[in-house]
Amino acid sequence: MTTFPIPDPIPDIDRVSAIIRDVAESEILPYFRDLANAGVREKTGPGDLVTLADEAGERALTPRLMDLLPGSTVVGEEAVSADTSLLDRLHGDAPVWIIDPVDGTLNFANGRPLFAVIVALVSRDETLAGWIYDPCDGRTATAVKGQGAFLNGKRVHVAPSVTLPQMTGALSTRFCAESLGRQLDERGKSLGSRVCLSSAAQEYLRLLEGRAHFSLYHRLMPWDHAAGVLLHAEAGGYSALFDGTPYRPTALGGGVMLAPDRESWQALHRHLFG
């Protein structure tokens, strides 16, 4: 039997999935395509949006997840927006639920069905379990460290490795330096097709479905990537920060890149950054 740091045992994966689905149904979807009541507004600047659905979803998930695991705490995107010191919980000993109630808020606010709920369970800077739930089509991705990745209950694997000109994936230059952005845009032209779905969750789902080979991100917020990096790894993929070190939920600087395997990651890294 696989052993973990605390918590032991990890709360029932399906029970967490059911809570996420219930909250999405009751607190998030009622606001979708109802802009008059969704309360869309900017947080820190243009394009950084929050809605009543984000806030209601996080507010509902927080106590229900904490009740599943006595002694646990929560780091939620919207709570951190109001109090950044909450990120310090990731450095503590208590298990932490990391919540992104609506990943892809820009899509949500514009009526595009490209958003999802992301939840991760972290202990001592290690992601132990992760969930991504798409409320629009019901896709549920789950993983427990060391036990594989599943999509709607079926085990999944990342796409097999291919040559660079055949590699497709998400390559956004948002949040990176202008000079690096120009370099990535130019070198990315010799790769396969590139997409930017404005939702890391949706891009992680594409990786799990084998519909994409890589993703590259410059902004490392734990609610965007803790669950997705674990899911990808449990599906057989390889990821690392741009400097080659392993991703950790406490990593907030630099960027992360995901690929089918270590060799593909290294080839892509040389091509884009070398």
N, C-alpha and C positions, 0 to 999 in steps of 0.2 A: 504494500500500500504506500502511495506517495505521501510523504510527510511535508508539512509546511511550517513556517513560523506561525505565530498567532494570526488569525483565529483558527482553531481546530475543534470541531470540523467547520468547514466553510458552509454557510447557510445553503439550504437546498437551492440548486440552480434554477429549477423550474418554478419554485415559489417566488424567487426574485423576478423571474420573467413575467409571472402573472401579475405581480405588483406593478411592474413597469407598464404592461399592457393596460391595466385598469386605470392607472393615472393618465396615460395618454388618451384613453377613451373619454374620461370624465373631465380632465382639466386642460388638455391641449387641443384636441380635434375640434371642440366646439368653437374655438376662435379661428380655425383655419378657413380662409376665404370669407371672413367676416370682418373686414378691415374697420368697419364703423365701430366695432366693439373690441377690437384686438388691442387697442391702446399702443400702437407702434410708436416708438420714439428712439432717439439716438442716445447712446450712453457716453462714449468718449469722443466721438467724432463721426464724420460722414461714413456711412456704410456699417458702423458698429451699432446694430439695432438690438432692441429688446422689446418684447411684447408682454401682454398680460399672460399669455400662454407659457412663456419662459418662467415667469415668476410663480404662477399657480402650480405648474408642474414640479418645480423644485421644492416649493413649499409643501406639496403633498407627498413627494417621495422621501423627503428628509426624515420625518418621524417614523414612517413605515419601515424604512431600511434600518434605521437605528434600533427599532424594536426587534428586528430579526437577530441582531447581534449585540447583546448587552455589552456596554463599555465602548462601543464604536462611536465614531464621530463622522462628520460630513464636511467635505469641501465641495461646494457648489459654485458654478460659474457666476450666478447672479449674486450670491452672498459675498463672494470674493470681490465682485465689482464694487460693492459697498464697503468692504473691509478687507483689504489685501493681507492683513496680518493672519487671516484664516489659513493662508497657505502654509504657515508654520506648523499646522497640524500634520503635514506630510512628513515632518522630521521627528514626530513623536513616536511613542510606543503603541498608542491605541490604534486599532484597525480603523481605516478611513474609507468611507464611501465617497467616490468622486462622481459628481453628477453634472452632466450637460443636458438640461431638460429639453432643449430644442437646438440641436446642432444643425445649422443651416437656416438661421433666423431670417436672413435676407431672402432666401427662397420662400420660406413660410409667409413672410410679410407680403410677398408678391404673388402669392397663390400658386407657387410651383411645388408639386409634391416631391421635393427633394430635400427632406430633412429627416431627422431621426433622434431618438433618445439614446444617450450613451451613459452607461453606469460602469464603474470599475470598483473593485475592492482591493485596497492596497494595505500592506503591512510592512513597516520598516523599509520603506523605499523599494518594495517589490510588489508588482501587480500579481495578485493571486487569482482573480477571476474578472471576466469582462462580459458585458452585454451591449449589443446594438440592436435597437428595435425600430423598424420603419412602420409608423402607424398607418400609412396610406395603403400599403400592400401586405402588411402582416409579417414581413420577414423578420426573423429573430435569430441573431447570431449570438452564440454563447461559447465561453471557454473557461476551463479551470486549468491552472498551470499544471502541466505534465499529463493532461488527460485529453488533448486534442481539441479541435475547433469544430463547431456544429452550426449548421444553418437549417432552421426549422427541423431540428432533431436529427439531421443527416450529417455525418462527418464530411468535412470538406478539406480540400487541398488547394494550395496556390497553383497558378499556371506553371507549366514546365518552363525551363529556361529556353531562351531564344537568342538570336543574334541581336546586336544593338539596333539595326535598321528595322527589326521586327518588334521591338519592345514598345508597348503602348502603356500609357498611364497618365497620372496626374502630375503636372509640372506647373506650378504657379510661381510667379516671381513677385507676388504680393508679399510685403513685409521683409524684403531683402534689399540690400544696397543697390542703388541704381546701376552701378558698373557690373555687379554680379548678375543682376537681372538681364542686362544686355547680353552678357556672355552665355547665360543659360538659354535665352531665347534663340541665339544664333546656333549654339551647339545642339540644342534640342531639335532643330530642323532635320537633322539626319537620323532621328529616332522615328519610330512608328507614330501613329496618331496620338495626340495629346488632348486631354480633357481637363476641365476645371469645373467641378460641379458645385462649387461654393458650399460644400459640406464634406468635411473629412469623413464623417460616418458613411455617407453614400460612396465615397471613394474606397473606403475600407471594405465595404460590401462587395464592390466590384473586384477587389483583390481576392476575396474569399470565394467568389463565384468563378474565378479563373478568367474573368473578362478583361483584366488588366495585369500588367507585369510589374509595374513600379508605381510608387508615389513618393513625392518629395515635398517636404514642408519646412518653412523657415520660422514659423511661430510655434513655440512649444508650450502650450498650455495643457496641464494634465487632463482636463476634461475632454480635450480634443483627441488625445493620443494614448493615454494609459491603457484603455480597453482595446483599442484597435491594434496597437503594437503586439499585445499579448495574443489576440485572436490570430493575427497574421503569423506569429511565431508558431502557435499551436497548429496552424494549417500547413506548416513546413517551410514558411518563408524566413528570410533573413533581413534584419534591419540593424542599423547603427546610426549614431550621430555622425555629422559630417566629418568629424575628426577621427572616426573609426571606433570610438568607445561605445559601450552598450547604452541603450536608452534606459533612463530611470524616470519615474513619475516626478521627481524633484528637479529634473532638467528643465530649465526655463530659457536658456540661451542657445544660440546656434540653430541647428536644424537637424531633421531626421530624414533618412531615406530608406525605403523598403524595396526589396527585390526578391525574385524567386529563391535565390541561394547566394551564398557568400561570393562565389565566382562572378555571378551576374552583378552583384552589388559593386564589387571592385572594378569591373569593366565599366559600369555606368558611372561610377565615381571618377575614374580616370578621364572618361570622355567629357564629362560635364565640368569638372573642376581642375583637371590636370593642366 
